[in-house]
C-alpha cells in the first residue's frame, strides 16, 4: 500500500471530539501514536525530528492533543490527563487500529503513563522524559534552576515558569517557550540552534495556563505503577532538569519488566540532541516486542 503523505487531517471521535492527526510512513507498518509535550504545544515539537522512524518500520501517527495545535479549541477546564488518555482509545477505534504502540514525550509521557496505568489498551509504551509525581518533578525543577549555568539565565528561566499560569496570547506563549528553552537542552550548541530556528508550533496558551495553574495534572502514581503489565521503554537524558534520571529510574523500578535507557549528552530534548541513540533505542525495543521486523535478522528457511 502507498506511503502515507504526512498531511494533516481531522479525525472525528466517538464522543464528538476532533483530533488533528498527521500520518507518515506506510499503511502496512506498525502504528505508533506520538503524543507531544507542553501542554499547549502540538505535533511540530516532534517534526521533522522523529520522521526518520517512518523508515524504520513505523506508521507514525502525530497527534495534536485535544484542544491544541490543529485540533479544534475546547474549554481548557474540560481537559485532564484522563481525557487525553481516553482520546488514545477513541482515536484507535476511529482509525481501526487493532495493535499499536504509544510514545509520549514530557507532558505526552504523562498522558502515556496515565493510559498505561488506567487503560492499558496499547501493546507497548515509550515513556520519553516522563515522571510519576508532579510534586517531585516541580521540586527537581526548582533545584535545577538554582544551579543552572550560565547563571545569568537563571532569572529568565525562573520567570518563564512563573508566567505560564498567566498566559493569554500566542505571542506570550512563544516568548515563554523561547525563554525557557535553554533549560531543556544539554548545551546551547548546534542541536539547540536547529531546534529554536524552526518554530512551527501552533500554540494553545490557554491550555498551558490551565495546567500550569493546576499542577500539570497533579498526579502521584508511584505507588500504583506496579499494576502496569504492558511492555514499557523508559527514556531520559542524563542532564534532563525537568524529568530527571531519578524520575525515570523510579518508573523503571516499579514497572516490572520495563527497560531503561539514559541518553548521554542530552537533557530534556533527547530526540533532537542525540537522534541516533534515541532511534536505536526505540527501534530495538519494538523489534524485541515483535512489533516491527529486524532488518538484520537472517531470512527464514
Secondary structure, DSSP 8 states (H G I E B T S, - for coil): --EEEEEEEEEE-TTS-EEEEEEEEETTSEEEEEE--TTT--GGGTTTTTGGGGGTTEEEEEEE-TTSTTS----GGG--HHHHHHHHHHHHHHHT-SS-EEEEETHHHHHHHHHHHHT--SSEEEEES--SBHHHHHHHHHHHHHH-SSGGGHHHHHHHHHHGGG--SHHHHHHHHHHHGGGGSSSSSHHHHHHHT-------HHHHHHHHHTGGG--B-GGGGGG--SEEEEEEETT-SSS-HHHHHHHHHHSTT-EEEEETT--S-HHHHSHHHHHHHHHHHHHHTTSS--TTS----
